[in-house]
Amino acid sequence: MKVKKVLIIEDDSNLAIPLKDFFENHGLSVEVACSGEDGLLLFAKENPDIVLLDVILPNMDGFSVISEIRVKNSHVPIIMMTGTEFSEENQIRGYQLGTINYMKKPVIPYAILSLIQNLLLIPSDVRKFNIGTNSITIQGQLVTIGDLSYDVREKDSKVLLFLLERIGQIVNRSIILNHIWYDDHPDKNNLLDSSILRLRKLVKEIPGMKIKSIYGFGYMITTENVT
């Protein structure tokens, strides 16, 4: 599945960077511009699948930016957002210029993500983790490491996701069993051990990343000396 690209044009780094990290953790590729001029340059260079555009920007406002984009591209979805310019007149102006949504700040990251997923027909179960310069993307039973994709067992995918969400933390064996198999009876231990063995073979593609056994307790993903 081709990774979808989002362009965020937002001068407030306290909003833009958390949104970038959040979207990337859900399998999207993200570029950020902090001005309208830089946003137009990145738009021409990156050809994004969707644009998240602030209304109030230095020098060139969001209305001017969307007008410039629509001259060259009439179909790319553009979502506008603002903290102050939410009057009926400005909302109408935004929709007339071609925005598909005019959102009021503070925005809800999950709401924007859901909108993007619906617009771009992206499955909602995609999760992405950056490990140094490498990445792991999980979608159902499909695990992608870098450019290579692997079909894995359902439980293996769930165990890997559960551990990746807790990198650097020791995760109790019984917690994993209860979460994945809904049963921590000792007769399930072999199922978990076999899953871990298969996952270790999988993640060896990422140098420095290991699934460690913590004797008498559980497992932990470590990323020592990851580049």
KELUMKOL-202034 format. One record per residue: x, y, z of N, C-alpha, C in turn; residue number from 1. Coordinates in steps of 0.2 Angstrom, whole numbers. Layout:
% residues N
+-------+-------+-------+-------+-------+-------+-------+-------+-------+-----+
|  n_px |  n_py |  n_pz | ca_px | ca_py | ca_pz |  c_px |  c_py |  c_pz |   i |
+-------+-------+-------+-------+-------+-------+-------+-------+-------+-----+
|     X |     Y |     Z |     X |     Y |     Z |     X |     Y |     Z | NUM |
...
+-------+-------+-------+-------+-------+-------+-------+-------+-------+-----+
//
This chain:
% residues 227
+-------+-------+-------+-------+-------+-------+-------+-------+-------+-----+
|  n_px |  n_py |  n_pz | ca_px | ca_py | ca_pz |  c_px |  c_py |  c_pz |   i |
+-------+-------+-------+-------+-------+-------+-------+-------+-------+-----+
|     4 |    -6 |     0 |     0 |     0 |     0 |     4 |     6 |     0 |   1 |
|     3 |    11 |    -5 |     7 |    17 |    -5 |     6 |    21 |     1 |   2 |
|    11 |    24 |     4 |    10 |    28 |    10 |     7 |    35 |     7 |   3 |
|     2 |    37 |    11 |    -1 |    44 |     9 |     3 |    49 |    12 |   4 |
|     3 |    55 |     8 |     7 |    61 |    11 |     3 |    66 |    13 |   5 |
|     4 |    69 |    18 |     0 |    75 |    21 |     5 |    81 |    21 |   6 |
|     3 |    87 |    19 |     6 |    93 |    20 |     3 |    97 |    25 |   7 |
|     6 |    99 |    30 |     4 |   103 |    35 |     7 |   110 |    34 |   8 |
|     3 |   115 |    33 |     5 |   122 |    33 |     2 |   126 |    39 |   9 |
|     7 |   127 |    44 |     5 |   129 |    50 |    11 |   133 |    54 |  10 |
|    11 |   139 |    56 |    16 |   142 |    59 |    17 |   141 |    66 |  11 |
|    12 |   138 |    69 |    13 |   136 |    76 |    16 |   129 |    77 |  12 |
|    22 |   129 |    79 |    26 |   123 |    79 |    23 |   118 |    85 |  13 |
|    20 |   122 |    90 |    17 |   118 |    96 |    11 |   114 |    93 |  14 |
|     8 |   115 |    88 |     3 |   112 |    85 |     5 |   107 |    79 |  15 |
|     9 |   110 |    75 |    12 |   107 |    69 |    16 |   100 |    70 |  16 |
|    21 |   101 |    75 |    25 |    95 |    76 |    21 |    89 |    80 |  17 |
|    17 |    91 |    85 |    13 |    85 |    88 |     9 |    82 |    83 |  18 |
|     5 |    86 |    78 |     1 |    83 |    73 |     5 |    79 |    68 |  19 |
|    11 |    81 |    66 |    16 |    77 |    62 |    17 |    71 |    65 |  20 |
|    20 |    71 |    71 |    21 |    64 |    75 |    15 |    60 |    75 |  21 |
|     9 |    62 |    77 |     3 |    58 |    78 |     2 |    55 |    71 |  22 |
|     2 |    59 |    66 |     0 |    56 |    59 |     5 |    51 |    57 |  23 |
|    11 |    52 |    58 |    17 |    47 |    56 |    16 |    41 |    60 |  24 |
|    14 |    41 |    66 |    13 |    35 |    70 |     7 |    31 |    68 |  25 |
|     3 |    34 |    63 |    -3 |    31 |    61 |    -2 |    30 |    53 |  26 |
|     4 |    29 |    51 |     6 |    27 |    44 |     6 |    32 |    39 |  27 |
|     6 |    38 |    40 |     6 |    44 |    35 |    13 |    47 |    35 |  28 |
|    14 |    49 |    29 |    20 |    53 |    28 |    19 |    60 |    28 |  29 |
|    23 |    64 |    32 |    20 |    71 |    33 |    26 |    76 |    32 |  30 |
|    24 |    82 |    28 |    29 |    87 |    27 |    26 |    93 |    31 |  31 |
|    30 |    98 |    34 |    27 |   104 |    37 |    31 |   110 |    34 |  32 |
|    26 |   115 |    33 |    29 |   122 |    31 |    26 |   127 |    36 |  33 |
|    30 |   132 |    38 |    28 |   136 |    43 |    26 |   143 |    40 |  34 |
|    25 |   143 |    34 |    23 |   150 |    30 |    19 |   148 |    24 |  35 |
|    15 |   152 |    21 |    11 |   151 |    15 |    16 |   150 |     9 |  36 |
|    21 |   154 |     9 |    26 |   154 |     3 |    29 |   147 |     3 |  37 |
|    32 |   145 |     9 |    35 |   138 |    10 |    30 |   133 |     8 |  38 |
|    24 |   133 |    10 |    19 |   128 |     9 |    18 |   127 |     2 |  39 |
|    18 |   133 |    -2 |    17 |   132 |    -9 |    23 |   129 |   -13 |  40 |
|    29 |   130 |   -10 |    35 |   127 |   -13 |    35 |   120 |   -11 |  41 |
|    33 |   118 |    -5 |    33 |   111 |    -3 |    27 |   107 |    -7 |  42 |
|    21 |   111 |    -8 |    16 |   108 |   -12 |    18 |   106 |   -19 |  43 |
|    22 |   110 |   -22 |    24 |   109 |   -29 |    29 |   103 |   -29 |  44 |
|    33 |   103 |   -24 |    39 |    98 |   -24 |    36 |    91 |   -22 |  45 |
|    32 |    91 |   -17 |    30 |    84 |   -14 |    24 |    81 |   -17 |  46 |
|    19 |    85 |   -20 |    13 |    83 |   -23 |     9 |    79 |   -17 |  47 |
|     7 |    82 |   -12 |     4 |    78 |    -6 |    -3 |    76 |    -8 |  48 |
|    -5 |    71 |    -5 |   -12 |    68 |    -6 |   -17 |    72 |    -2 |  49 |
|   -15 |    76 |     3 |   -20 |    80 |     6 |   -16 |    86 |    10 |  50 |
|   -20 |    92 |    11 |   -16 |    98 |    14 |   -20 |   100 |    20 |  51 |
|   -17 |   101 |    26 |   -20 |   104 |    32 |   -17 |   111 |    32 |  52 |
|   -21 |   116 |    32 |   -19 |   123 |    31 |   -22 |   127 |    36 |  53 |
|   -18 |   131 |    39 |   -20 |   136 |    44 |   -22 |   142 |    40 |  54 |
|   -27 |   146 |    43 |   -29 |   152 |    40 |   -24 |   158 |    41 |  55 |
|   -22 |   159 |    48 |   -18 |   165 |    49 |   -11 |   162 |    49 |  56 |
|    -7 |   165 |    44 |     0 |   163 |    43 |     3 |   170 |    41 |  57 |
|    10 |   170 |    43 |    14 |   176 |    41 |    14 |   178 |    34 |  58 |
|    13 |   184 |    32 |    14 |   187 |    26 |     8 |   185 |    21 |  59 |
|     7 |   178 |    20 |     2 |   176 |    15 |    -2 |   171 |    19 |  60 |
|    -9 |   173 |    19 |   -14 |   170 |    24 |   -16 |   163 |    20 |  61 |
|   -20 |   159 |    24 |   -22 |   153 |    21 |   -27 |   154 |    15 |  62 |
|   -31 |   159 |    15 |   -35 |   160 |     9 |   -31 |   161 |     3 |  63 |
|   -26 |   165 |     3 |   -22 |   166 |    -2 |   -18 |   160 |    -5 |  64 |
|   -16 |   156 |     0 |   -13 |   149 |    -1 |   -18 |   145 |    -5 |  65 |
|   -24 |   144 |    -2 |   -28 |   139 |    -6 |   -30 |   142 |   -13 |  66 |
|   -30 |   148 |   -14 |   -32 |   151 |   -20 |   -26 |   149 |   -25 |  67 |
|   -20 |   150 |   -23 |   -14 |   148 |   -27 |   -14 |   141 |   -29 |  68 |
|   -16 |   136 |   -24 |   -16 |   129 |   -25 |   -21 |   127 |   -30 |  69 |
|   -27 |   130 |   -29 |   -33 |   129 |   -34 |   -32 |   131 |   -41 |  70 |
|   -28 |   136 |   -42 |   -26 |   137 |   -49 |   -23 |   132 |   -53 |  71 |
|   -18 |   128 |   -49 |   -15 |   122 |   -52 |   -17 |   115 |   -51 |  72 |
|   -21 |   115 |   -45 |   -24 |   108 |   -43 |   -31 |   109 |   -40 |  73 |
|   -36 |   107 |   -44 |   -43 |   108 |   -42 |   -46 |   102 |   -37 |  74 |
|   -42 |    96 |   -37 |   -45 |    90 |   -33 |   -41 |    88 |   -27 |  75 |
|   -35 |    91 |   -25 |   -32 |    88 |   -19 |   -36 |    91 |   -13 |  76 |
|   -38 |    87 |    -8 |   -42 |    89 |    -3 |   -38 |    94 |     2 |  77 |
|   -41 |    99 |     4 |   -38 |   104 |     8 |   -43 |   105 |    14 |  78 |
|   -40 |   104 |    20 |   -44 |   106 |    26 |   -41 |   112 |    30 |  79 |
|   -45 |   117 |    31 |   -43 |   123 |    34 |   -44 |   123 |    41 |  80 |
|   -40 |   127 |    45 |   -41 |   127 |    52 |   -39 |   134 |    55 |  81 |
|   -43 |   136 |    60 |   -42 |   143 |    63 |   -44 |   143 |    70 |  82 |
|   -40 |   147 |    73 |   -42 |   149 |    80 |   -46 |   155 |    81 |  83 |
|   -46 |   159 |    76 |   -49 |   166 |    77 |   -54 |   168 |    71 |  84 |
|   -52 |   165 |    65 |   -56 |   167 |    59 |   -62 |   163 |    58 |  85 |
|   -66 |   162 |    63 |   -72 |   157 |    62 |   -79 |   160 |    61 |  86 |
|   -79 |   166 |    58 |   -85 |   169 |    57 |   -88 |   166 |    51 |  87 |
|   -95 |   167 |    51 |   -99 |   164 |    45 |   -96 |   166 |    38 |  88 |
|   -94 |   172 |    38 |   -91 |   175 |    32 |   -85 |   171 |    30 |  89 |
|   -80 |   170 |    34 |   -74 |   167 |    33 |   -75 |   159 |    31 |  90 |
|   -80 |   156 |    35 |   -81 |   149 |    33 |   -84 |   149 |    26 |  91 |
|   -88 |   153 |    24 |   -91 |   153 |    17 |   -86 |   154 |    12 |  92 |
|   -81 |   159 |    14 |   -76 |   161 |     9 |   -71 |   154 |     8 |  93 |
|   -70 |   151 |    14 |   -65 |   145 |    13 |   -69 |   140 |     9 |  94 |
|   -75 |   138 |    10 |   -78 |   133 |     6 |   -79 |   135 |    -2 |  95 |
|   -80 |   142 |    -3 |   -80 |   144 |   -10 |   -73 |   143 |   -13 |  96 |
|   -68 |   144 |    -9 |   -61 |   143 |   -12 |   -59 |   136 |   -13 |  97 |
|   -63 |   131 |   -10 |   -62 |   124 |   -11 |   -60 |   120 |    -6 |  98 |
|   -60 |   123 |     1 |   -59 |   118 |     6 |   -64 |   113 |     7 |  99 |
|   -63 |   107 |    10 |   -68 |   102 |    11 |   -70 |   102 |    18 | 100 |
|   -66 |   106 |    22 |   -68 |   107 |    29 |   -65 |   113 |    32 | 101 |
|   -69 |   116 |    37 |   -66 |   122 |    40 |   -67 |   121 |    47 | 102 |
|   -61 |   120 |    50 |   -61 |   117 |    57 |   -59 |   123 |    62 | 103 |
|   -62 |   123 |    68 |   -60 |   127 |    73 |   -55 |   124 |    78 | 104 |
|   -50 |   128 |    80 |   -45 |   126 |    84 |   -47 |   127 |    91 | 105 |
|   -45 |   123 |    96 |   -40 |   118 |    96 |   -43 |   112 |    92 | 106 |
|   -40 |   109 |    87 |   -42 |   103 |    84 |   -41 |    97 |    87 | 107 |
|   -45 |    92 |    86 |   -44 |    85 |    89 |   -40 |    81 |    84 | 108 |
|   -34 |    79 |    86 |   -30 |    75 |    81 |   -34 |    68 |    79 | 109 |
|   -37 |    65 |    83 |   -41 |    59 |    80 |   -46 |    60 |    76 | 110 |
|   -49 |    66 |    77 |   -55 |    68 |    72 |   -52 |    70 |    65 | 111 |
|   -46 |    73 |    65 |   -43 |    75 |    58 |   -41 |    69 |    55 | 112 |
|   -37 |    64 |    59 |   -35 |    58 |    56 |   -41 |    54 |    53 | 113 |
|   -46 |    53 |    57 |   -52 |    50 |    54 |   -55 |    53 |    48 | 114 |
|   -55 |    59 |    47 |   -57 |    63 |    41 |   -52 |    61 |    35 | 115 |
|   -45 |    62 |    37 |   -40 |    60 |    32 |   -41 |    53 |    29 | 116 |
|   -42 |    48 |    34 |   -43 |    41 |    32 |   -49 |    40 |    28 | 117 |
|   -54 |    43 |    29 |   -60 |    43 |    25 |   -59 |    46 |    18 | 118 |
|   -56 |    52 |    18 |   -55 |    55 |    12 |   -51 |    51 |     7 | 119 |
|   -45 |    48 |    10 |   -40 |    45 |     6 |   -41 |    37 |     6 | 120 |
|   -47 |    35 |     9 |   -49 |    28 |     9 |   -43 |    24 |    12 | 121 |
|   -40 |    26 |    18 |   -35 |    23 |    21 |   -38 |    18 |    27 | 122 |
|   -36 |    12 |    28 |   -38 |     8 |    33 |   -36 |    11 |    40 | 123 |
|   -41 |    11 |    45 |   -40 |    14 |    51 |   -35 |    11 |    56 | 124 |
|   -33 |     4 |    54 |   -29 |     0 |    58 |   -22 |     1 |    57 | 125 |
|   -20 |     6 |    53 |   -13 |     6 |    51 |    -9 |    10 |    57 | 126 |
|    -3 |     7 |    59 |     1 |    10 |    65 |     8 |     9 |    62 | 127 |
|    12 |    15 |    63 |    19 |    15 |    61 |    23 |    17 |    67 | 128 |
|    29 |    14 |    67 |    34 |    15 |    72 |    41 |    17 |    69 | 129 |
|    44 |    22 |    71 |    50 |    24 |    68 |    56 |    21 |    73 | 130 |
|    60 |    17 |    71 |    66 |    14 |    75 |    72 |    17 |    72 | 131 |
|    75 |    22 |    75 |    81 |    25 |    71 |    79 |    28 |    64 | 132 |
|    83 |    26 |    59 |    81 |    27 |    52 |    77 |    22 |    49 | 133 |
|    75 |    17 |    53 |    70 |    12 |    50 |    63 |    13 |    53 | 134 |
|    59 |     9 |    50 |    52 |    10 |    52 |    48 |     3 |    51 | 135 |
|    43 |     2 |    56 |    39 |    -4 |    56 |    32 |    -1 |    55 | 136 |
|    28 |    -4 |    50 |    21 |    -2 |    49 |    17 |    -8 |    50 | 137 |
|    12 |    -8 |    54 |     8 |   -14 |    55 |     1 |   -12 |    53 | 138 |
|    -2 |   -16 |    49 |    -9 |   -16 |    46 |   -12 |   -23 |    46 | 139 |
|   -16 |   -24 |    51 |   -19 |   -31 |    52 |   -13 |   -36 |    53 | 140 |
|   -13 |   -41 |    48 |    -8 |   -46 |    48 |    -2 |   -44 |    44 | 141 |
|    -2 |   -38 |    41 |     4 |   -36 |    36 |     9 |   -32 |    40 | 142 |
|    15 |   -34 |    41 |    20 |   -30 |    44 |    25 |   -28 |    39 | 143 |
|    26 |   -22 |    39 |    31 |   -19 |    34 |    37 |   -16 |    37 | 144 |
|    43 |   -19 |    36 |    49 |   -16 |    39 |    53 |   -13 |    33 | 145 |
|    54 |    -6 |    33 |    57 |    -3 |    28 |    53 |    -4 |    21 | 146 |
|    56 |    -7 |    16 |    52 |    -8 |    10 |    50 |   -15 |     9 | 147 |
|    51 |   -19 |    14 |    49 |   -26 |    14 |    43 |   -28 |    18 | 148 |
|    38 |   -31 |    15 |    32 |   -33 |    19 |    31 |   -41 |    20 | 149 |
|    28 |   -42 |    26 |    28 |   -49 |    28 |    21 |   -50 |    30 | 150 |
|    18 |   -56 |    28 |    11 |   -58 |    31 |    13 |   -63 |    37 | 151 |
|    10 |   -60 |    43 |    12 |   -64 |    49 |     5 |   -67 |    52 | 152 |
|     6 |   -71 |    57 |     0 |   -73 |    60 |    -4 |   -68 |    64 | 153 |
|   -10 |   -68 |    65 |   -14 |   -63 |    68 |   -11 |   -61 |    75 | 154 |
|   -10 |   -67 |    79 |    -8 |   -66 |    86 |    -1 |   -63 |    86 | 155 |
|     4 |   -65 |    81 |    10 |   -62 |    81 |    10 |   -54 |    80 | 156 |
|     5 |   -52 |    75 |     5 |   -45 |    74 |     2 |   -41 |    80 | 157 |
|    -2 |   -44 |    84 |    -5 |   -41 |    90 |     0 |   -41 |    95 | 158 |
|     4 |   -46 |    96 |    10 |   -46 |   101 |    15 |   -41 |    99 | 159 |
|    17 |   -40 |    93 |    22 |   -35 |    91 |    19 |   -28 |    92 | 160 |
|    13 |   -27 |    90 |    10 |   -20 |    91 |    10 |   -19 |    99 | 161 |
|     8 |   -23 |   103 |     7 |   -22 |   110 |    14 |   -20 |   113 | 162 |
|    19 |   -24 |   111 |    26 |   -23 |   113 |    29 |   -16 |   111 | 163 |
|    28 |   -15 |   104 |    30 |    -8 |   101 |    27 |    -2 |   104 | 164 |
|    21 |    -3 |   107 |    18 |     3 |   110 |    21 |     4 |   117 | 165 |
|    25 |    -1 |   119 |    28 |     0 |   126 |    36 |    -1 |   125 | 166 |
|    39 |     2 |   120 |    46 |     1 |   119 |    50 |     3 |   125 | 167 |
|    54 |    -1 |   128 |    58 |     1 |   133 |    55 |    -1 |   140 | 168 |
|    49 |    -4 |   140 |    46 |    -6 |   146 |    45 |   -13 |   146 | 169 |
|    46 |   -16 |   152 |    45 |   -23 |   154 |    38 |   -25 |   154 | 170 |
|    36 |   -29 |   150 |    29 |   -31 |   149 |    28 |   -38 |   152 | 171 |
|    24 |   -38 |   157 |    22 |   -45 |   161 |    19 |   -50 |   156 | 172 |
|    22 |   -56 |   156 |    19 |   -61 |   152 |    11 |   -62 |   153 | 173 |
|     9 |   -62 |   159 |     2 |   -63 |   160 |    -2 |   -57 |   157 | 174 |
|     0 |   -51 |   157 |    -3 |   -46 |   154 |    -4 |   -47 |   146 | 175 |
|     2 |   -49 |   143 |     2 |   -50 |   136 |    -4 |   -56 |   134 | 176 |
|    -3 |   -61 |   138 |    -8 |   -67 |   137 |   -15 |   -65 |   138 | 177 |
|   -17 |   -61 |   143 |   -23 |   -58 |   144 |   -26 |   -54 |   139 | 178 |
|   -21 |   -50 |   136 |   -23 |   -45 |   131 |   -24 |   -48 |   124 | 179 |
|   -20 |   -53 |   123 |   -20 |   -56 |   116 |   -24 |   -62 |   116 | 180 |
|   -23 |   -67 |   121 |   -27 |   -73 |   121 |   -33 |   -73 |   126 | 181 |
|   -33 |   -68 |   129 |   -39 |   -67 |   134 |   -39 |   -72 |   139 | 182 |
|   -33 |   -75 |   141 |   -32 |   -81 |   145 |   -24 |   -81 |   147 | 183 |
|   -23 |   -81 |   154 |   -16 |   -81 |   156 |   -14 |   -88 |   159 | 184 |
|   -18 |   -93 |   157 |   -17 |  -100 |   160 |   -10 |  -102 |   158 | 185 |
|    -6 |  -106 |   162 |     0 |  -108 |   160 |     1 |  -112 |   154 | 186 |
|    -5 |  -115 |   152 |    -5 |  -119 |   145 |    -4 |  -115 |   139 | 187 |
|    -5 |  -108 |   140 |    -4 |  -103 |   135 |     3 |  -101 |   134 | 188 |
|     7 |  -102 |   138 |    14 |  -100 |   138 |    18 |  -102 |   132 | 189 |
|    17 |  -108 |   130 |    20 |  -110 |   124 |    18 |  -106 |   117 | 190 |
|    12 |  -104 |   117 |     9 |  -100 |   112 |    13 |   -94 |   111 | 191 |
|    14 |   -90 |   117 |    17 |   -84 |   118 |    24 |   -85 |   116 | 192 |
|    28 |   -90 |   119 |    35 |   -91 |   117 |    36 |   -92 |   110 | 193 |
|    32 |   -96 |   106 |    32 |   -97 |    99 |    31 |   -91 |    95 | 194 |
|    27 |   -87 |    97 |    26 |   -80 |    94 |    32 |   -76 |    95 | 195 |
|    35 |   -76 |   101 |    41 |   -71 |   102 |    46 |   -74 |    97 | 196 |
|    47 |   -80 |    97 |    53 |   -83 |    92 |    52 |   -81 |    85 | 197 |
|    46 |   -81 |    83 |    44 |   -79 |    76 |    46 |   -71 |    75 | 198 |
|    44 |   -68 |    80 |    45 |   -60 |    80 |    52 |   -58 |    80 | 199 |
|    56 |   -62 |    84 |    63 |   -61 |    84 |    66 |   -62 |    77 | 200 |
|    64 |   -67 |    74 |    67 |   -68 |    67 |    65 |   -62 |    62 | 201 |
|    59 |   -59 |    64 |    57 |   -54 |    59 |    60 |   -47 |    61 | 202 |
|    61 |   -45 |    67 |    64 |   -39 |    69 |    72 |   -39 |    68 | 203 |
|    75 |   -44 |    67 |    82 |   -44 |    66 |    84 |   -40 |    60 | 204 |
|    79 |   -38 |    56 |    81 |   -34 |    50 |    83 |   -27 |    52 | 205 |
|    81 |   -25 |    59 |    83 |   -19 |    61 |    88 |   -19 |    66 | 206 |
|    94 |   -17 |    64 |   100 |   -18 |    69 |    99 |   -14 |    75 | 207 |
|   101 |   -18 |    81 |   100 |   -14 |    87 |    94 |   -15 |    91 | 208 |
|    88 |   -18 |    87 |    82 |   -19 |    90 |    81 |   -26 |    92 | 209 |
|    79 |   -27 |    98 |    79 |   -34 |   101 |    73 |   -35 |   105 | 210 |
|    70 |   -41 |   105 |    65 |   -42 |   110 |    68 |   -47 |   115 | 211 |
|    69 |   -44 |   121 |    72 |   -47 |   126 |    68 |   -51 |   131 | 212 |
|    70 |   -57 |   133 |    66 |   -60 |   139 |    69 |   -58 |   145 | 213 |
|    64 |   -56 |   150 |    66 |   -54 |   157 |    64 |   -60 |   161 | 214 |
|    69 |   -63 |   163 |    67 |   -70 |   167 |    62 |   -69 |   172 | 215 |
|    57 |   -74 |   172 |    52 |   -74 |   177 |    47 |   -68 |   177 | 216 |
|    48 |   -64 |   172 |    43 |   -59 |   172 |    39 |   -58 |   165 | 217 |
|    43 |   -57 |   159 |    40 |   -56 |   153 |    45 |   -54 |   148 | 218 |
|    43 |   -49 |   144 |    47 |   -47 |   138 |    48 |   -39 |   137 | 219 |
|    53 |   -37 |   134 |    54 |   -30 |   133 |    57 |   -29 |   126 | 220 |
|    55 |   -24 |   122 |    58 |   -22 |   116 |    64 |   -16 |   118 | 221 |
|    70 |   -18 |   116 |    75 |   -13 |   117 |    78 |   -10 |   110 | 222 |
|    80 |    -4 |   110 |    83 |    -1 |   104 |    90 |     2 |   105 | 223 |
|    94 |    -3 |   108 |   101 |     0 |   109 |   105 |     0 |   103 | 224 |
|   109 |     6 |   103 |   113 |     8 |    97 |   110 |     7 |    90 | 225 |
|   103 |     9 |    90 |    99 |     9 |    84 |   102 |    15 |    80 | 226 |
|   103 |    14 |    74 |   105 |    20 |    69 |    99 |    22 |    64 | 227 |
+-------+-------+-------+-------+-------+-------+-------+-------+-------+-----+
//
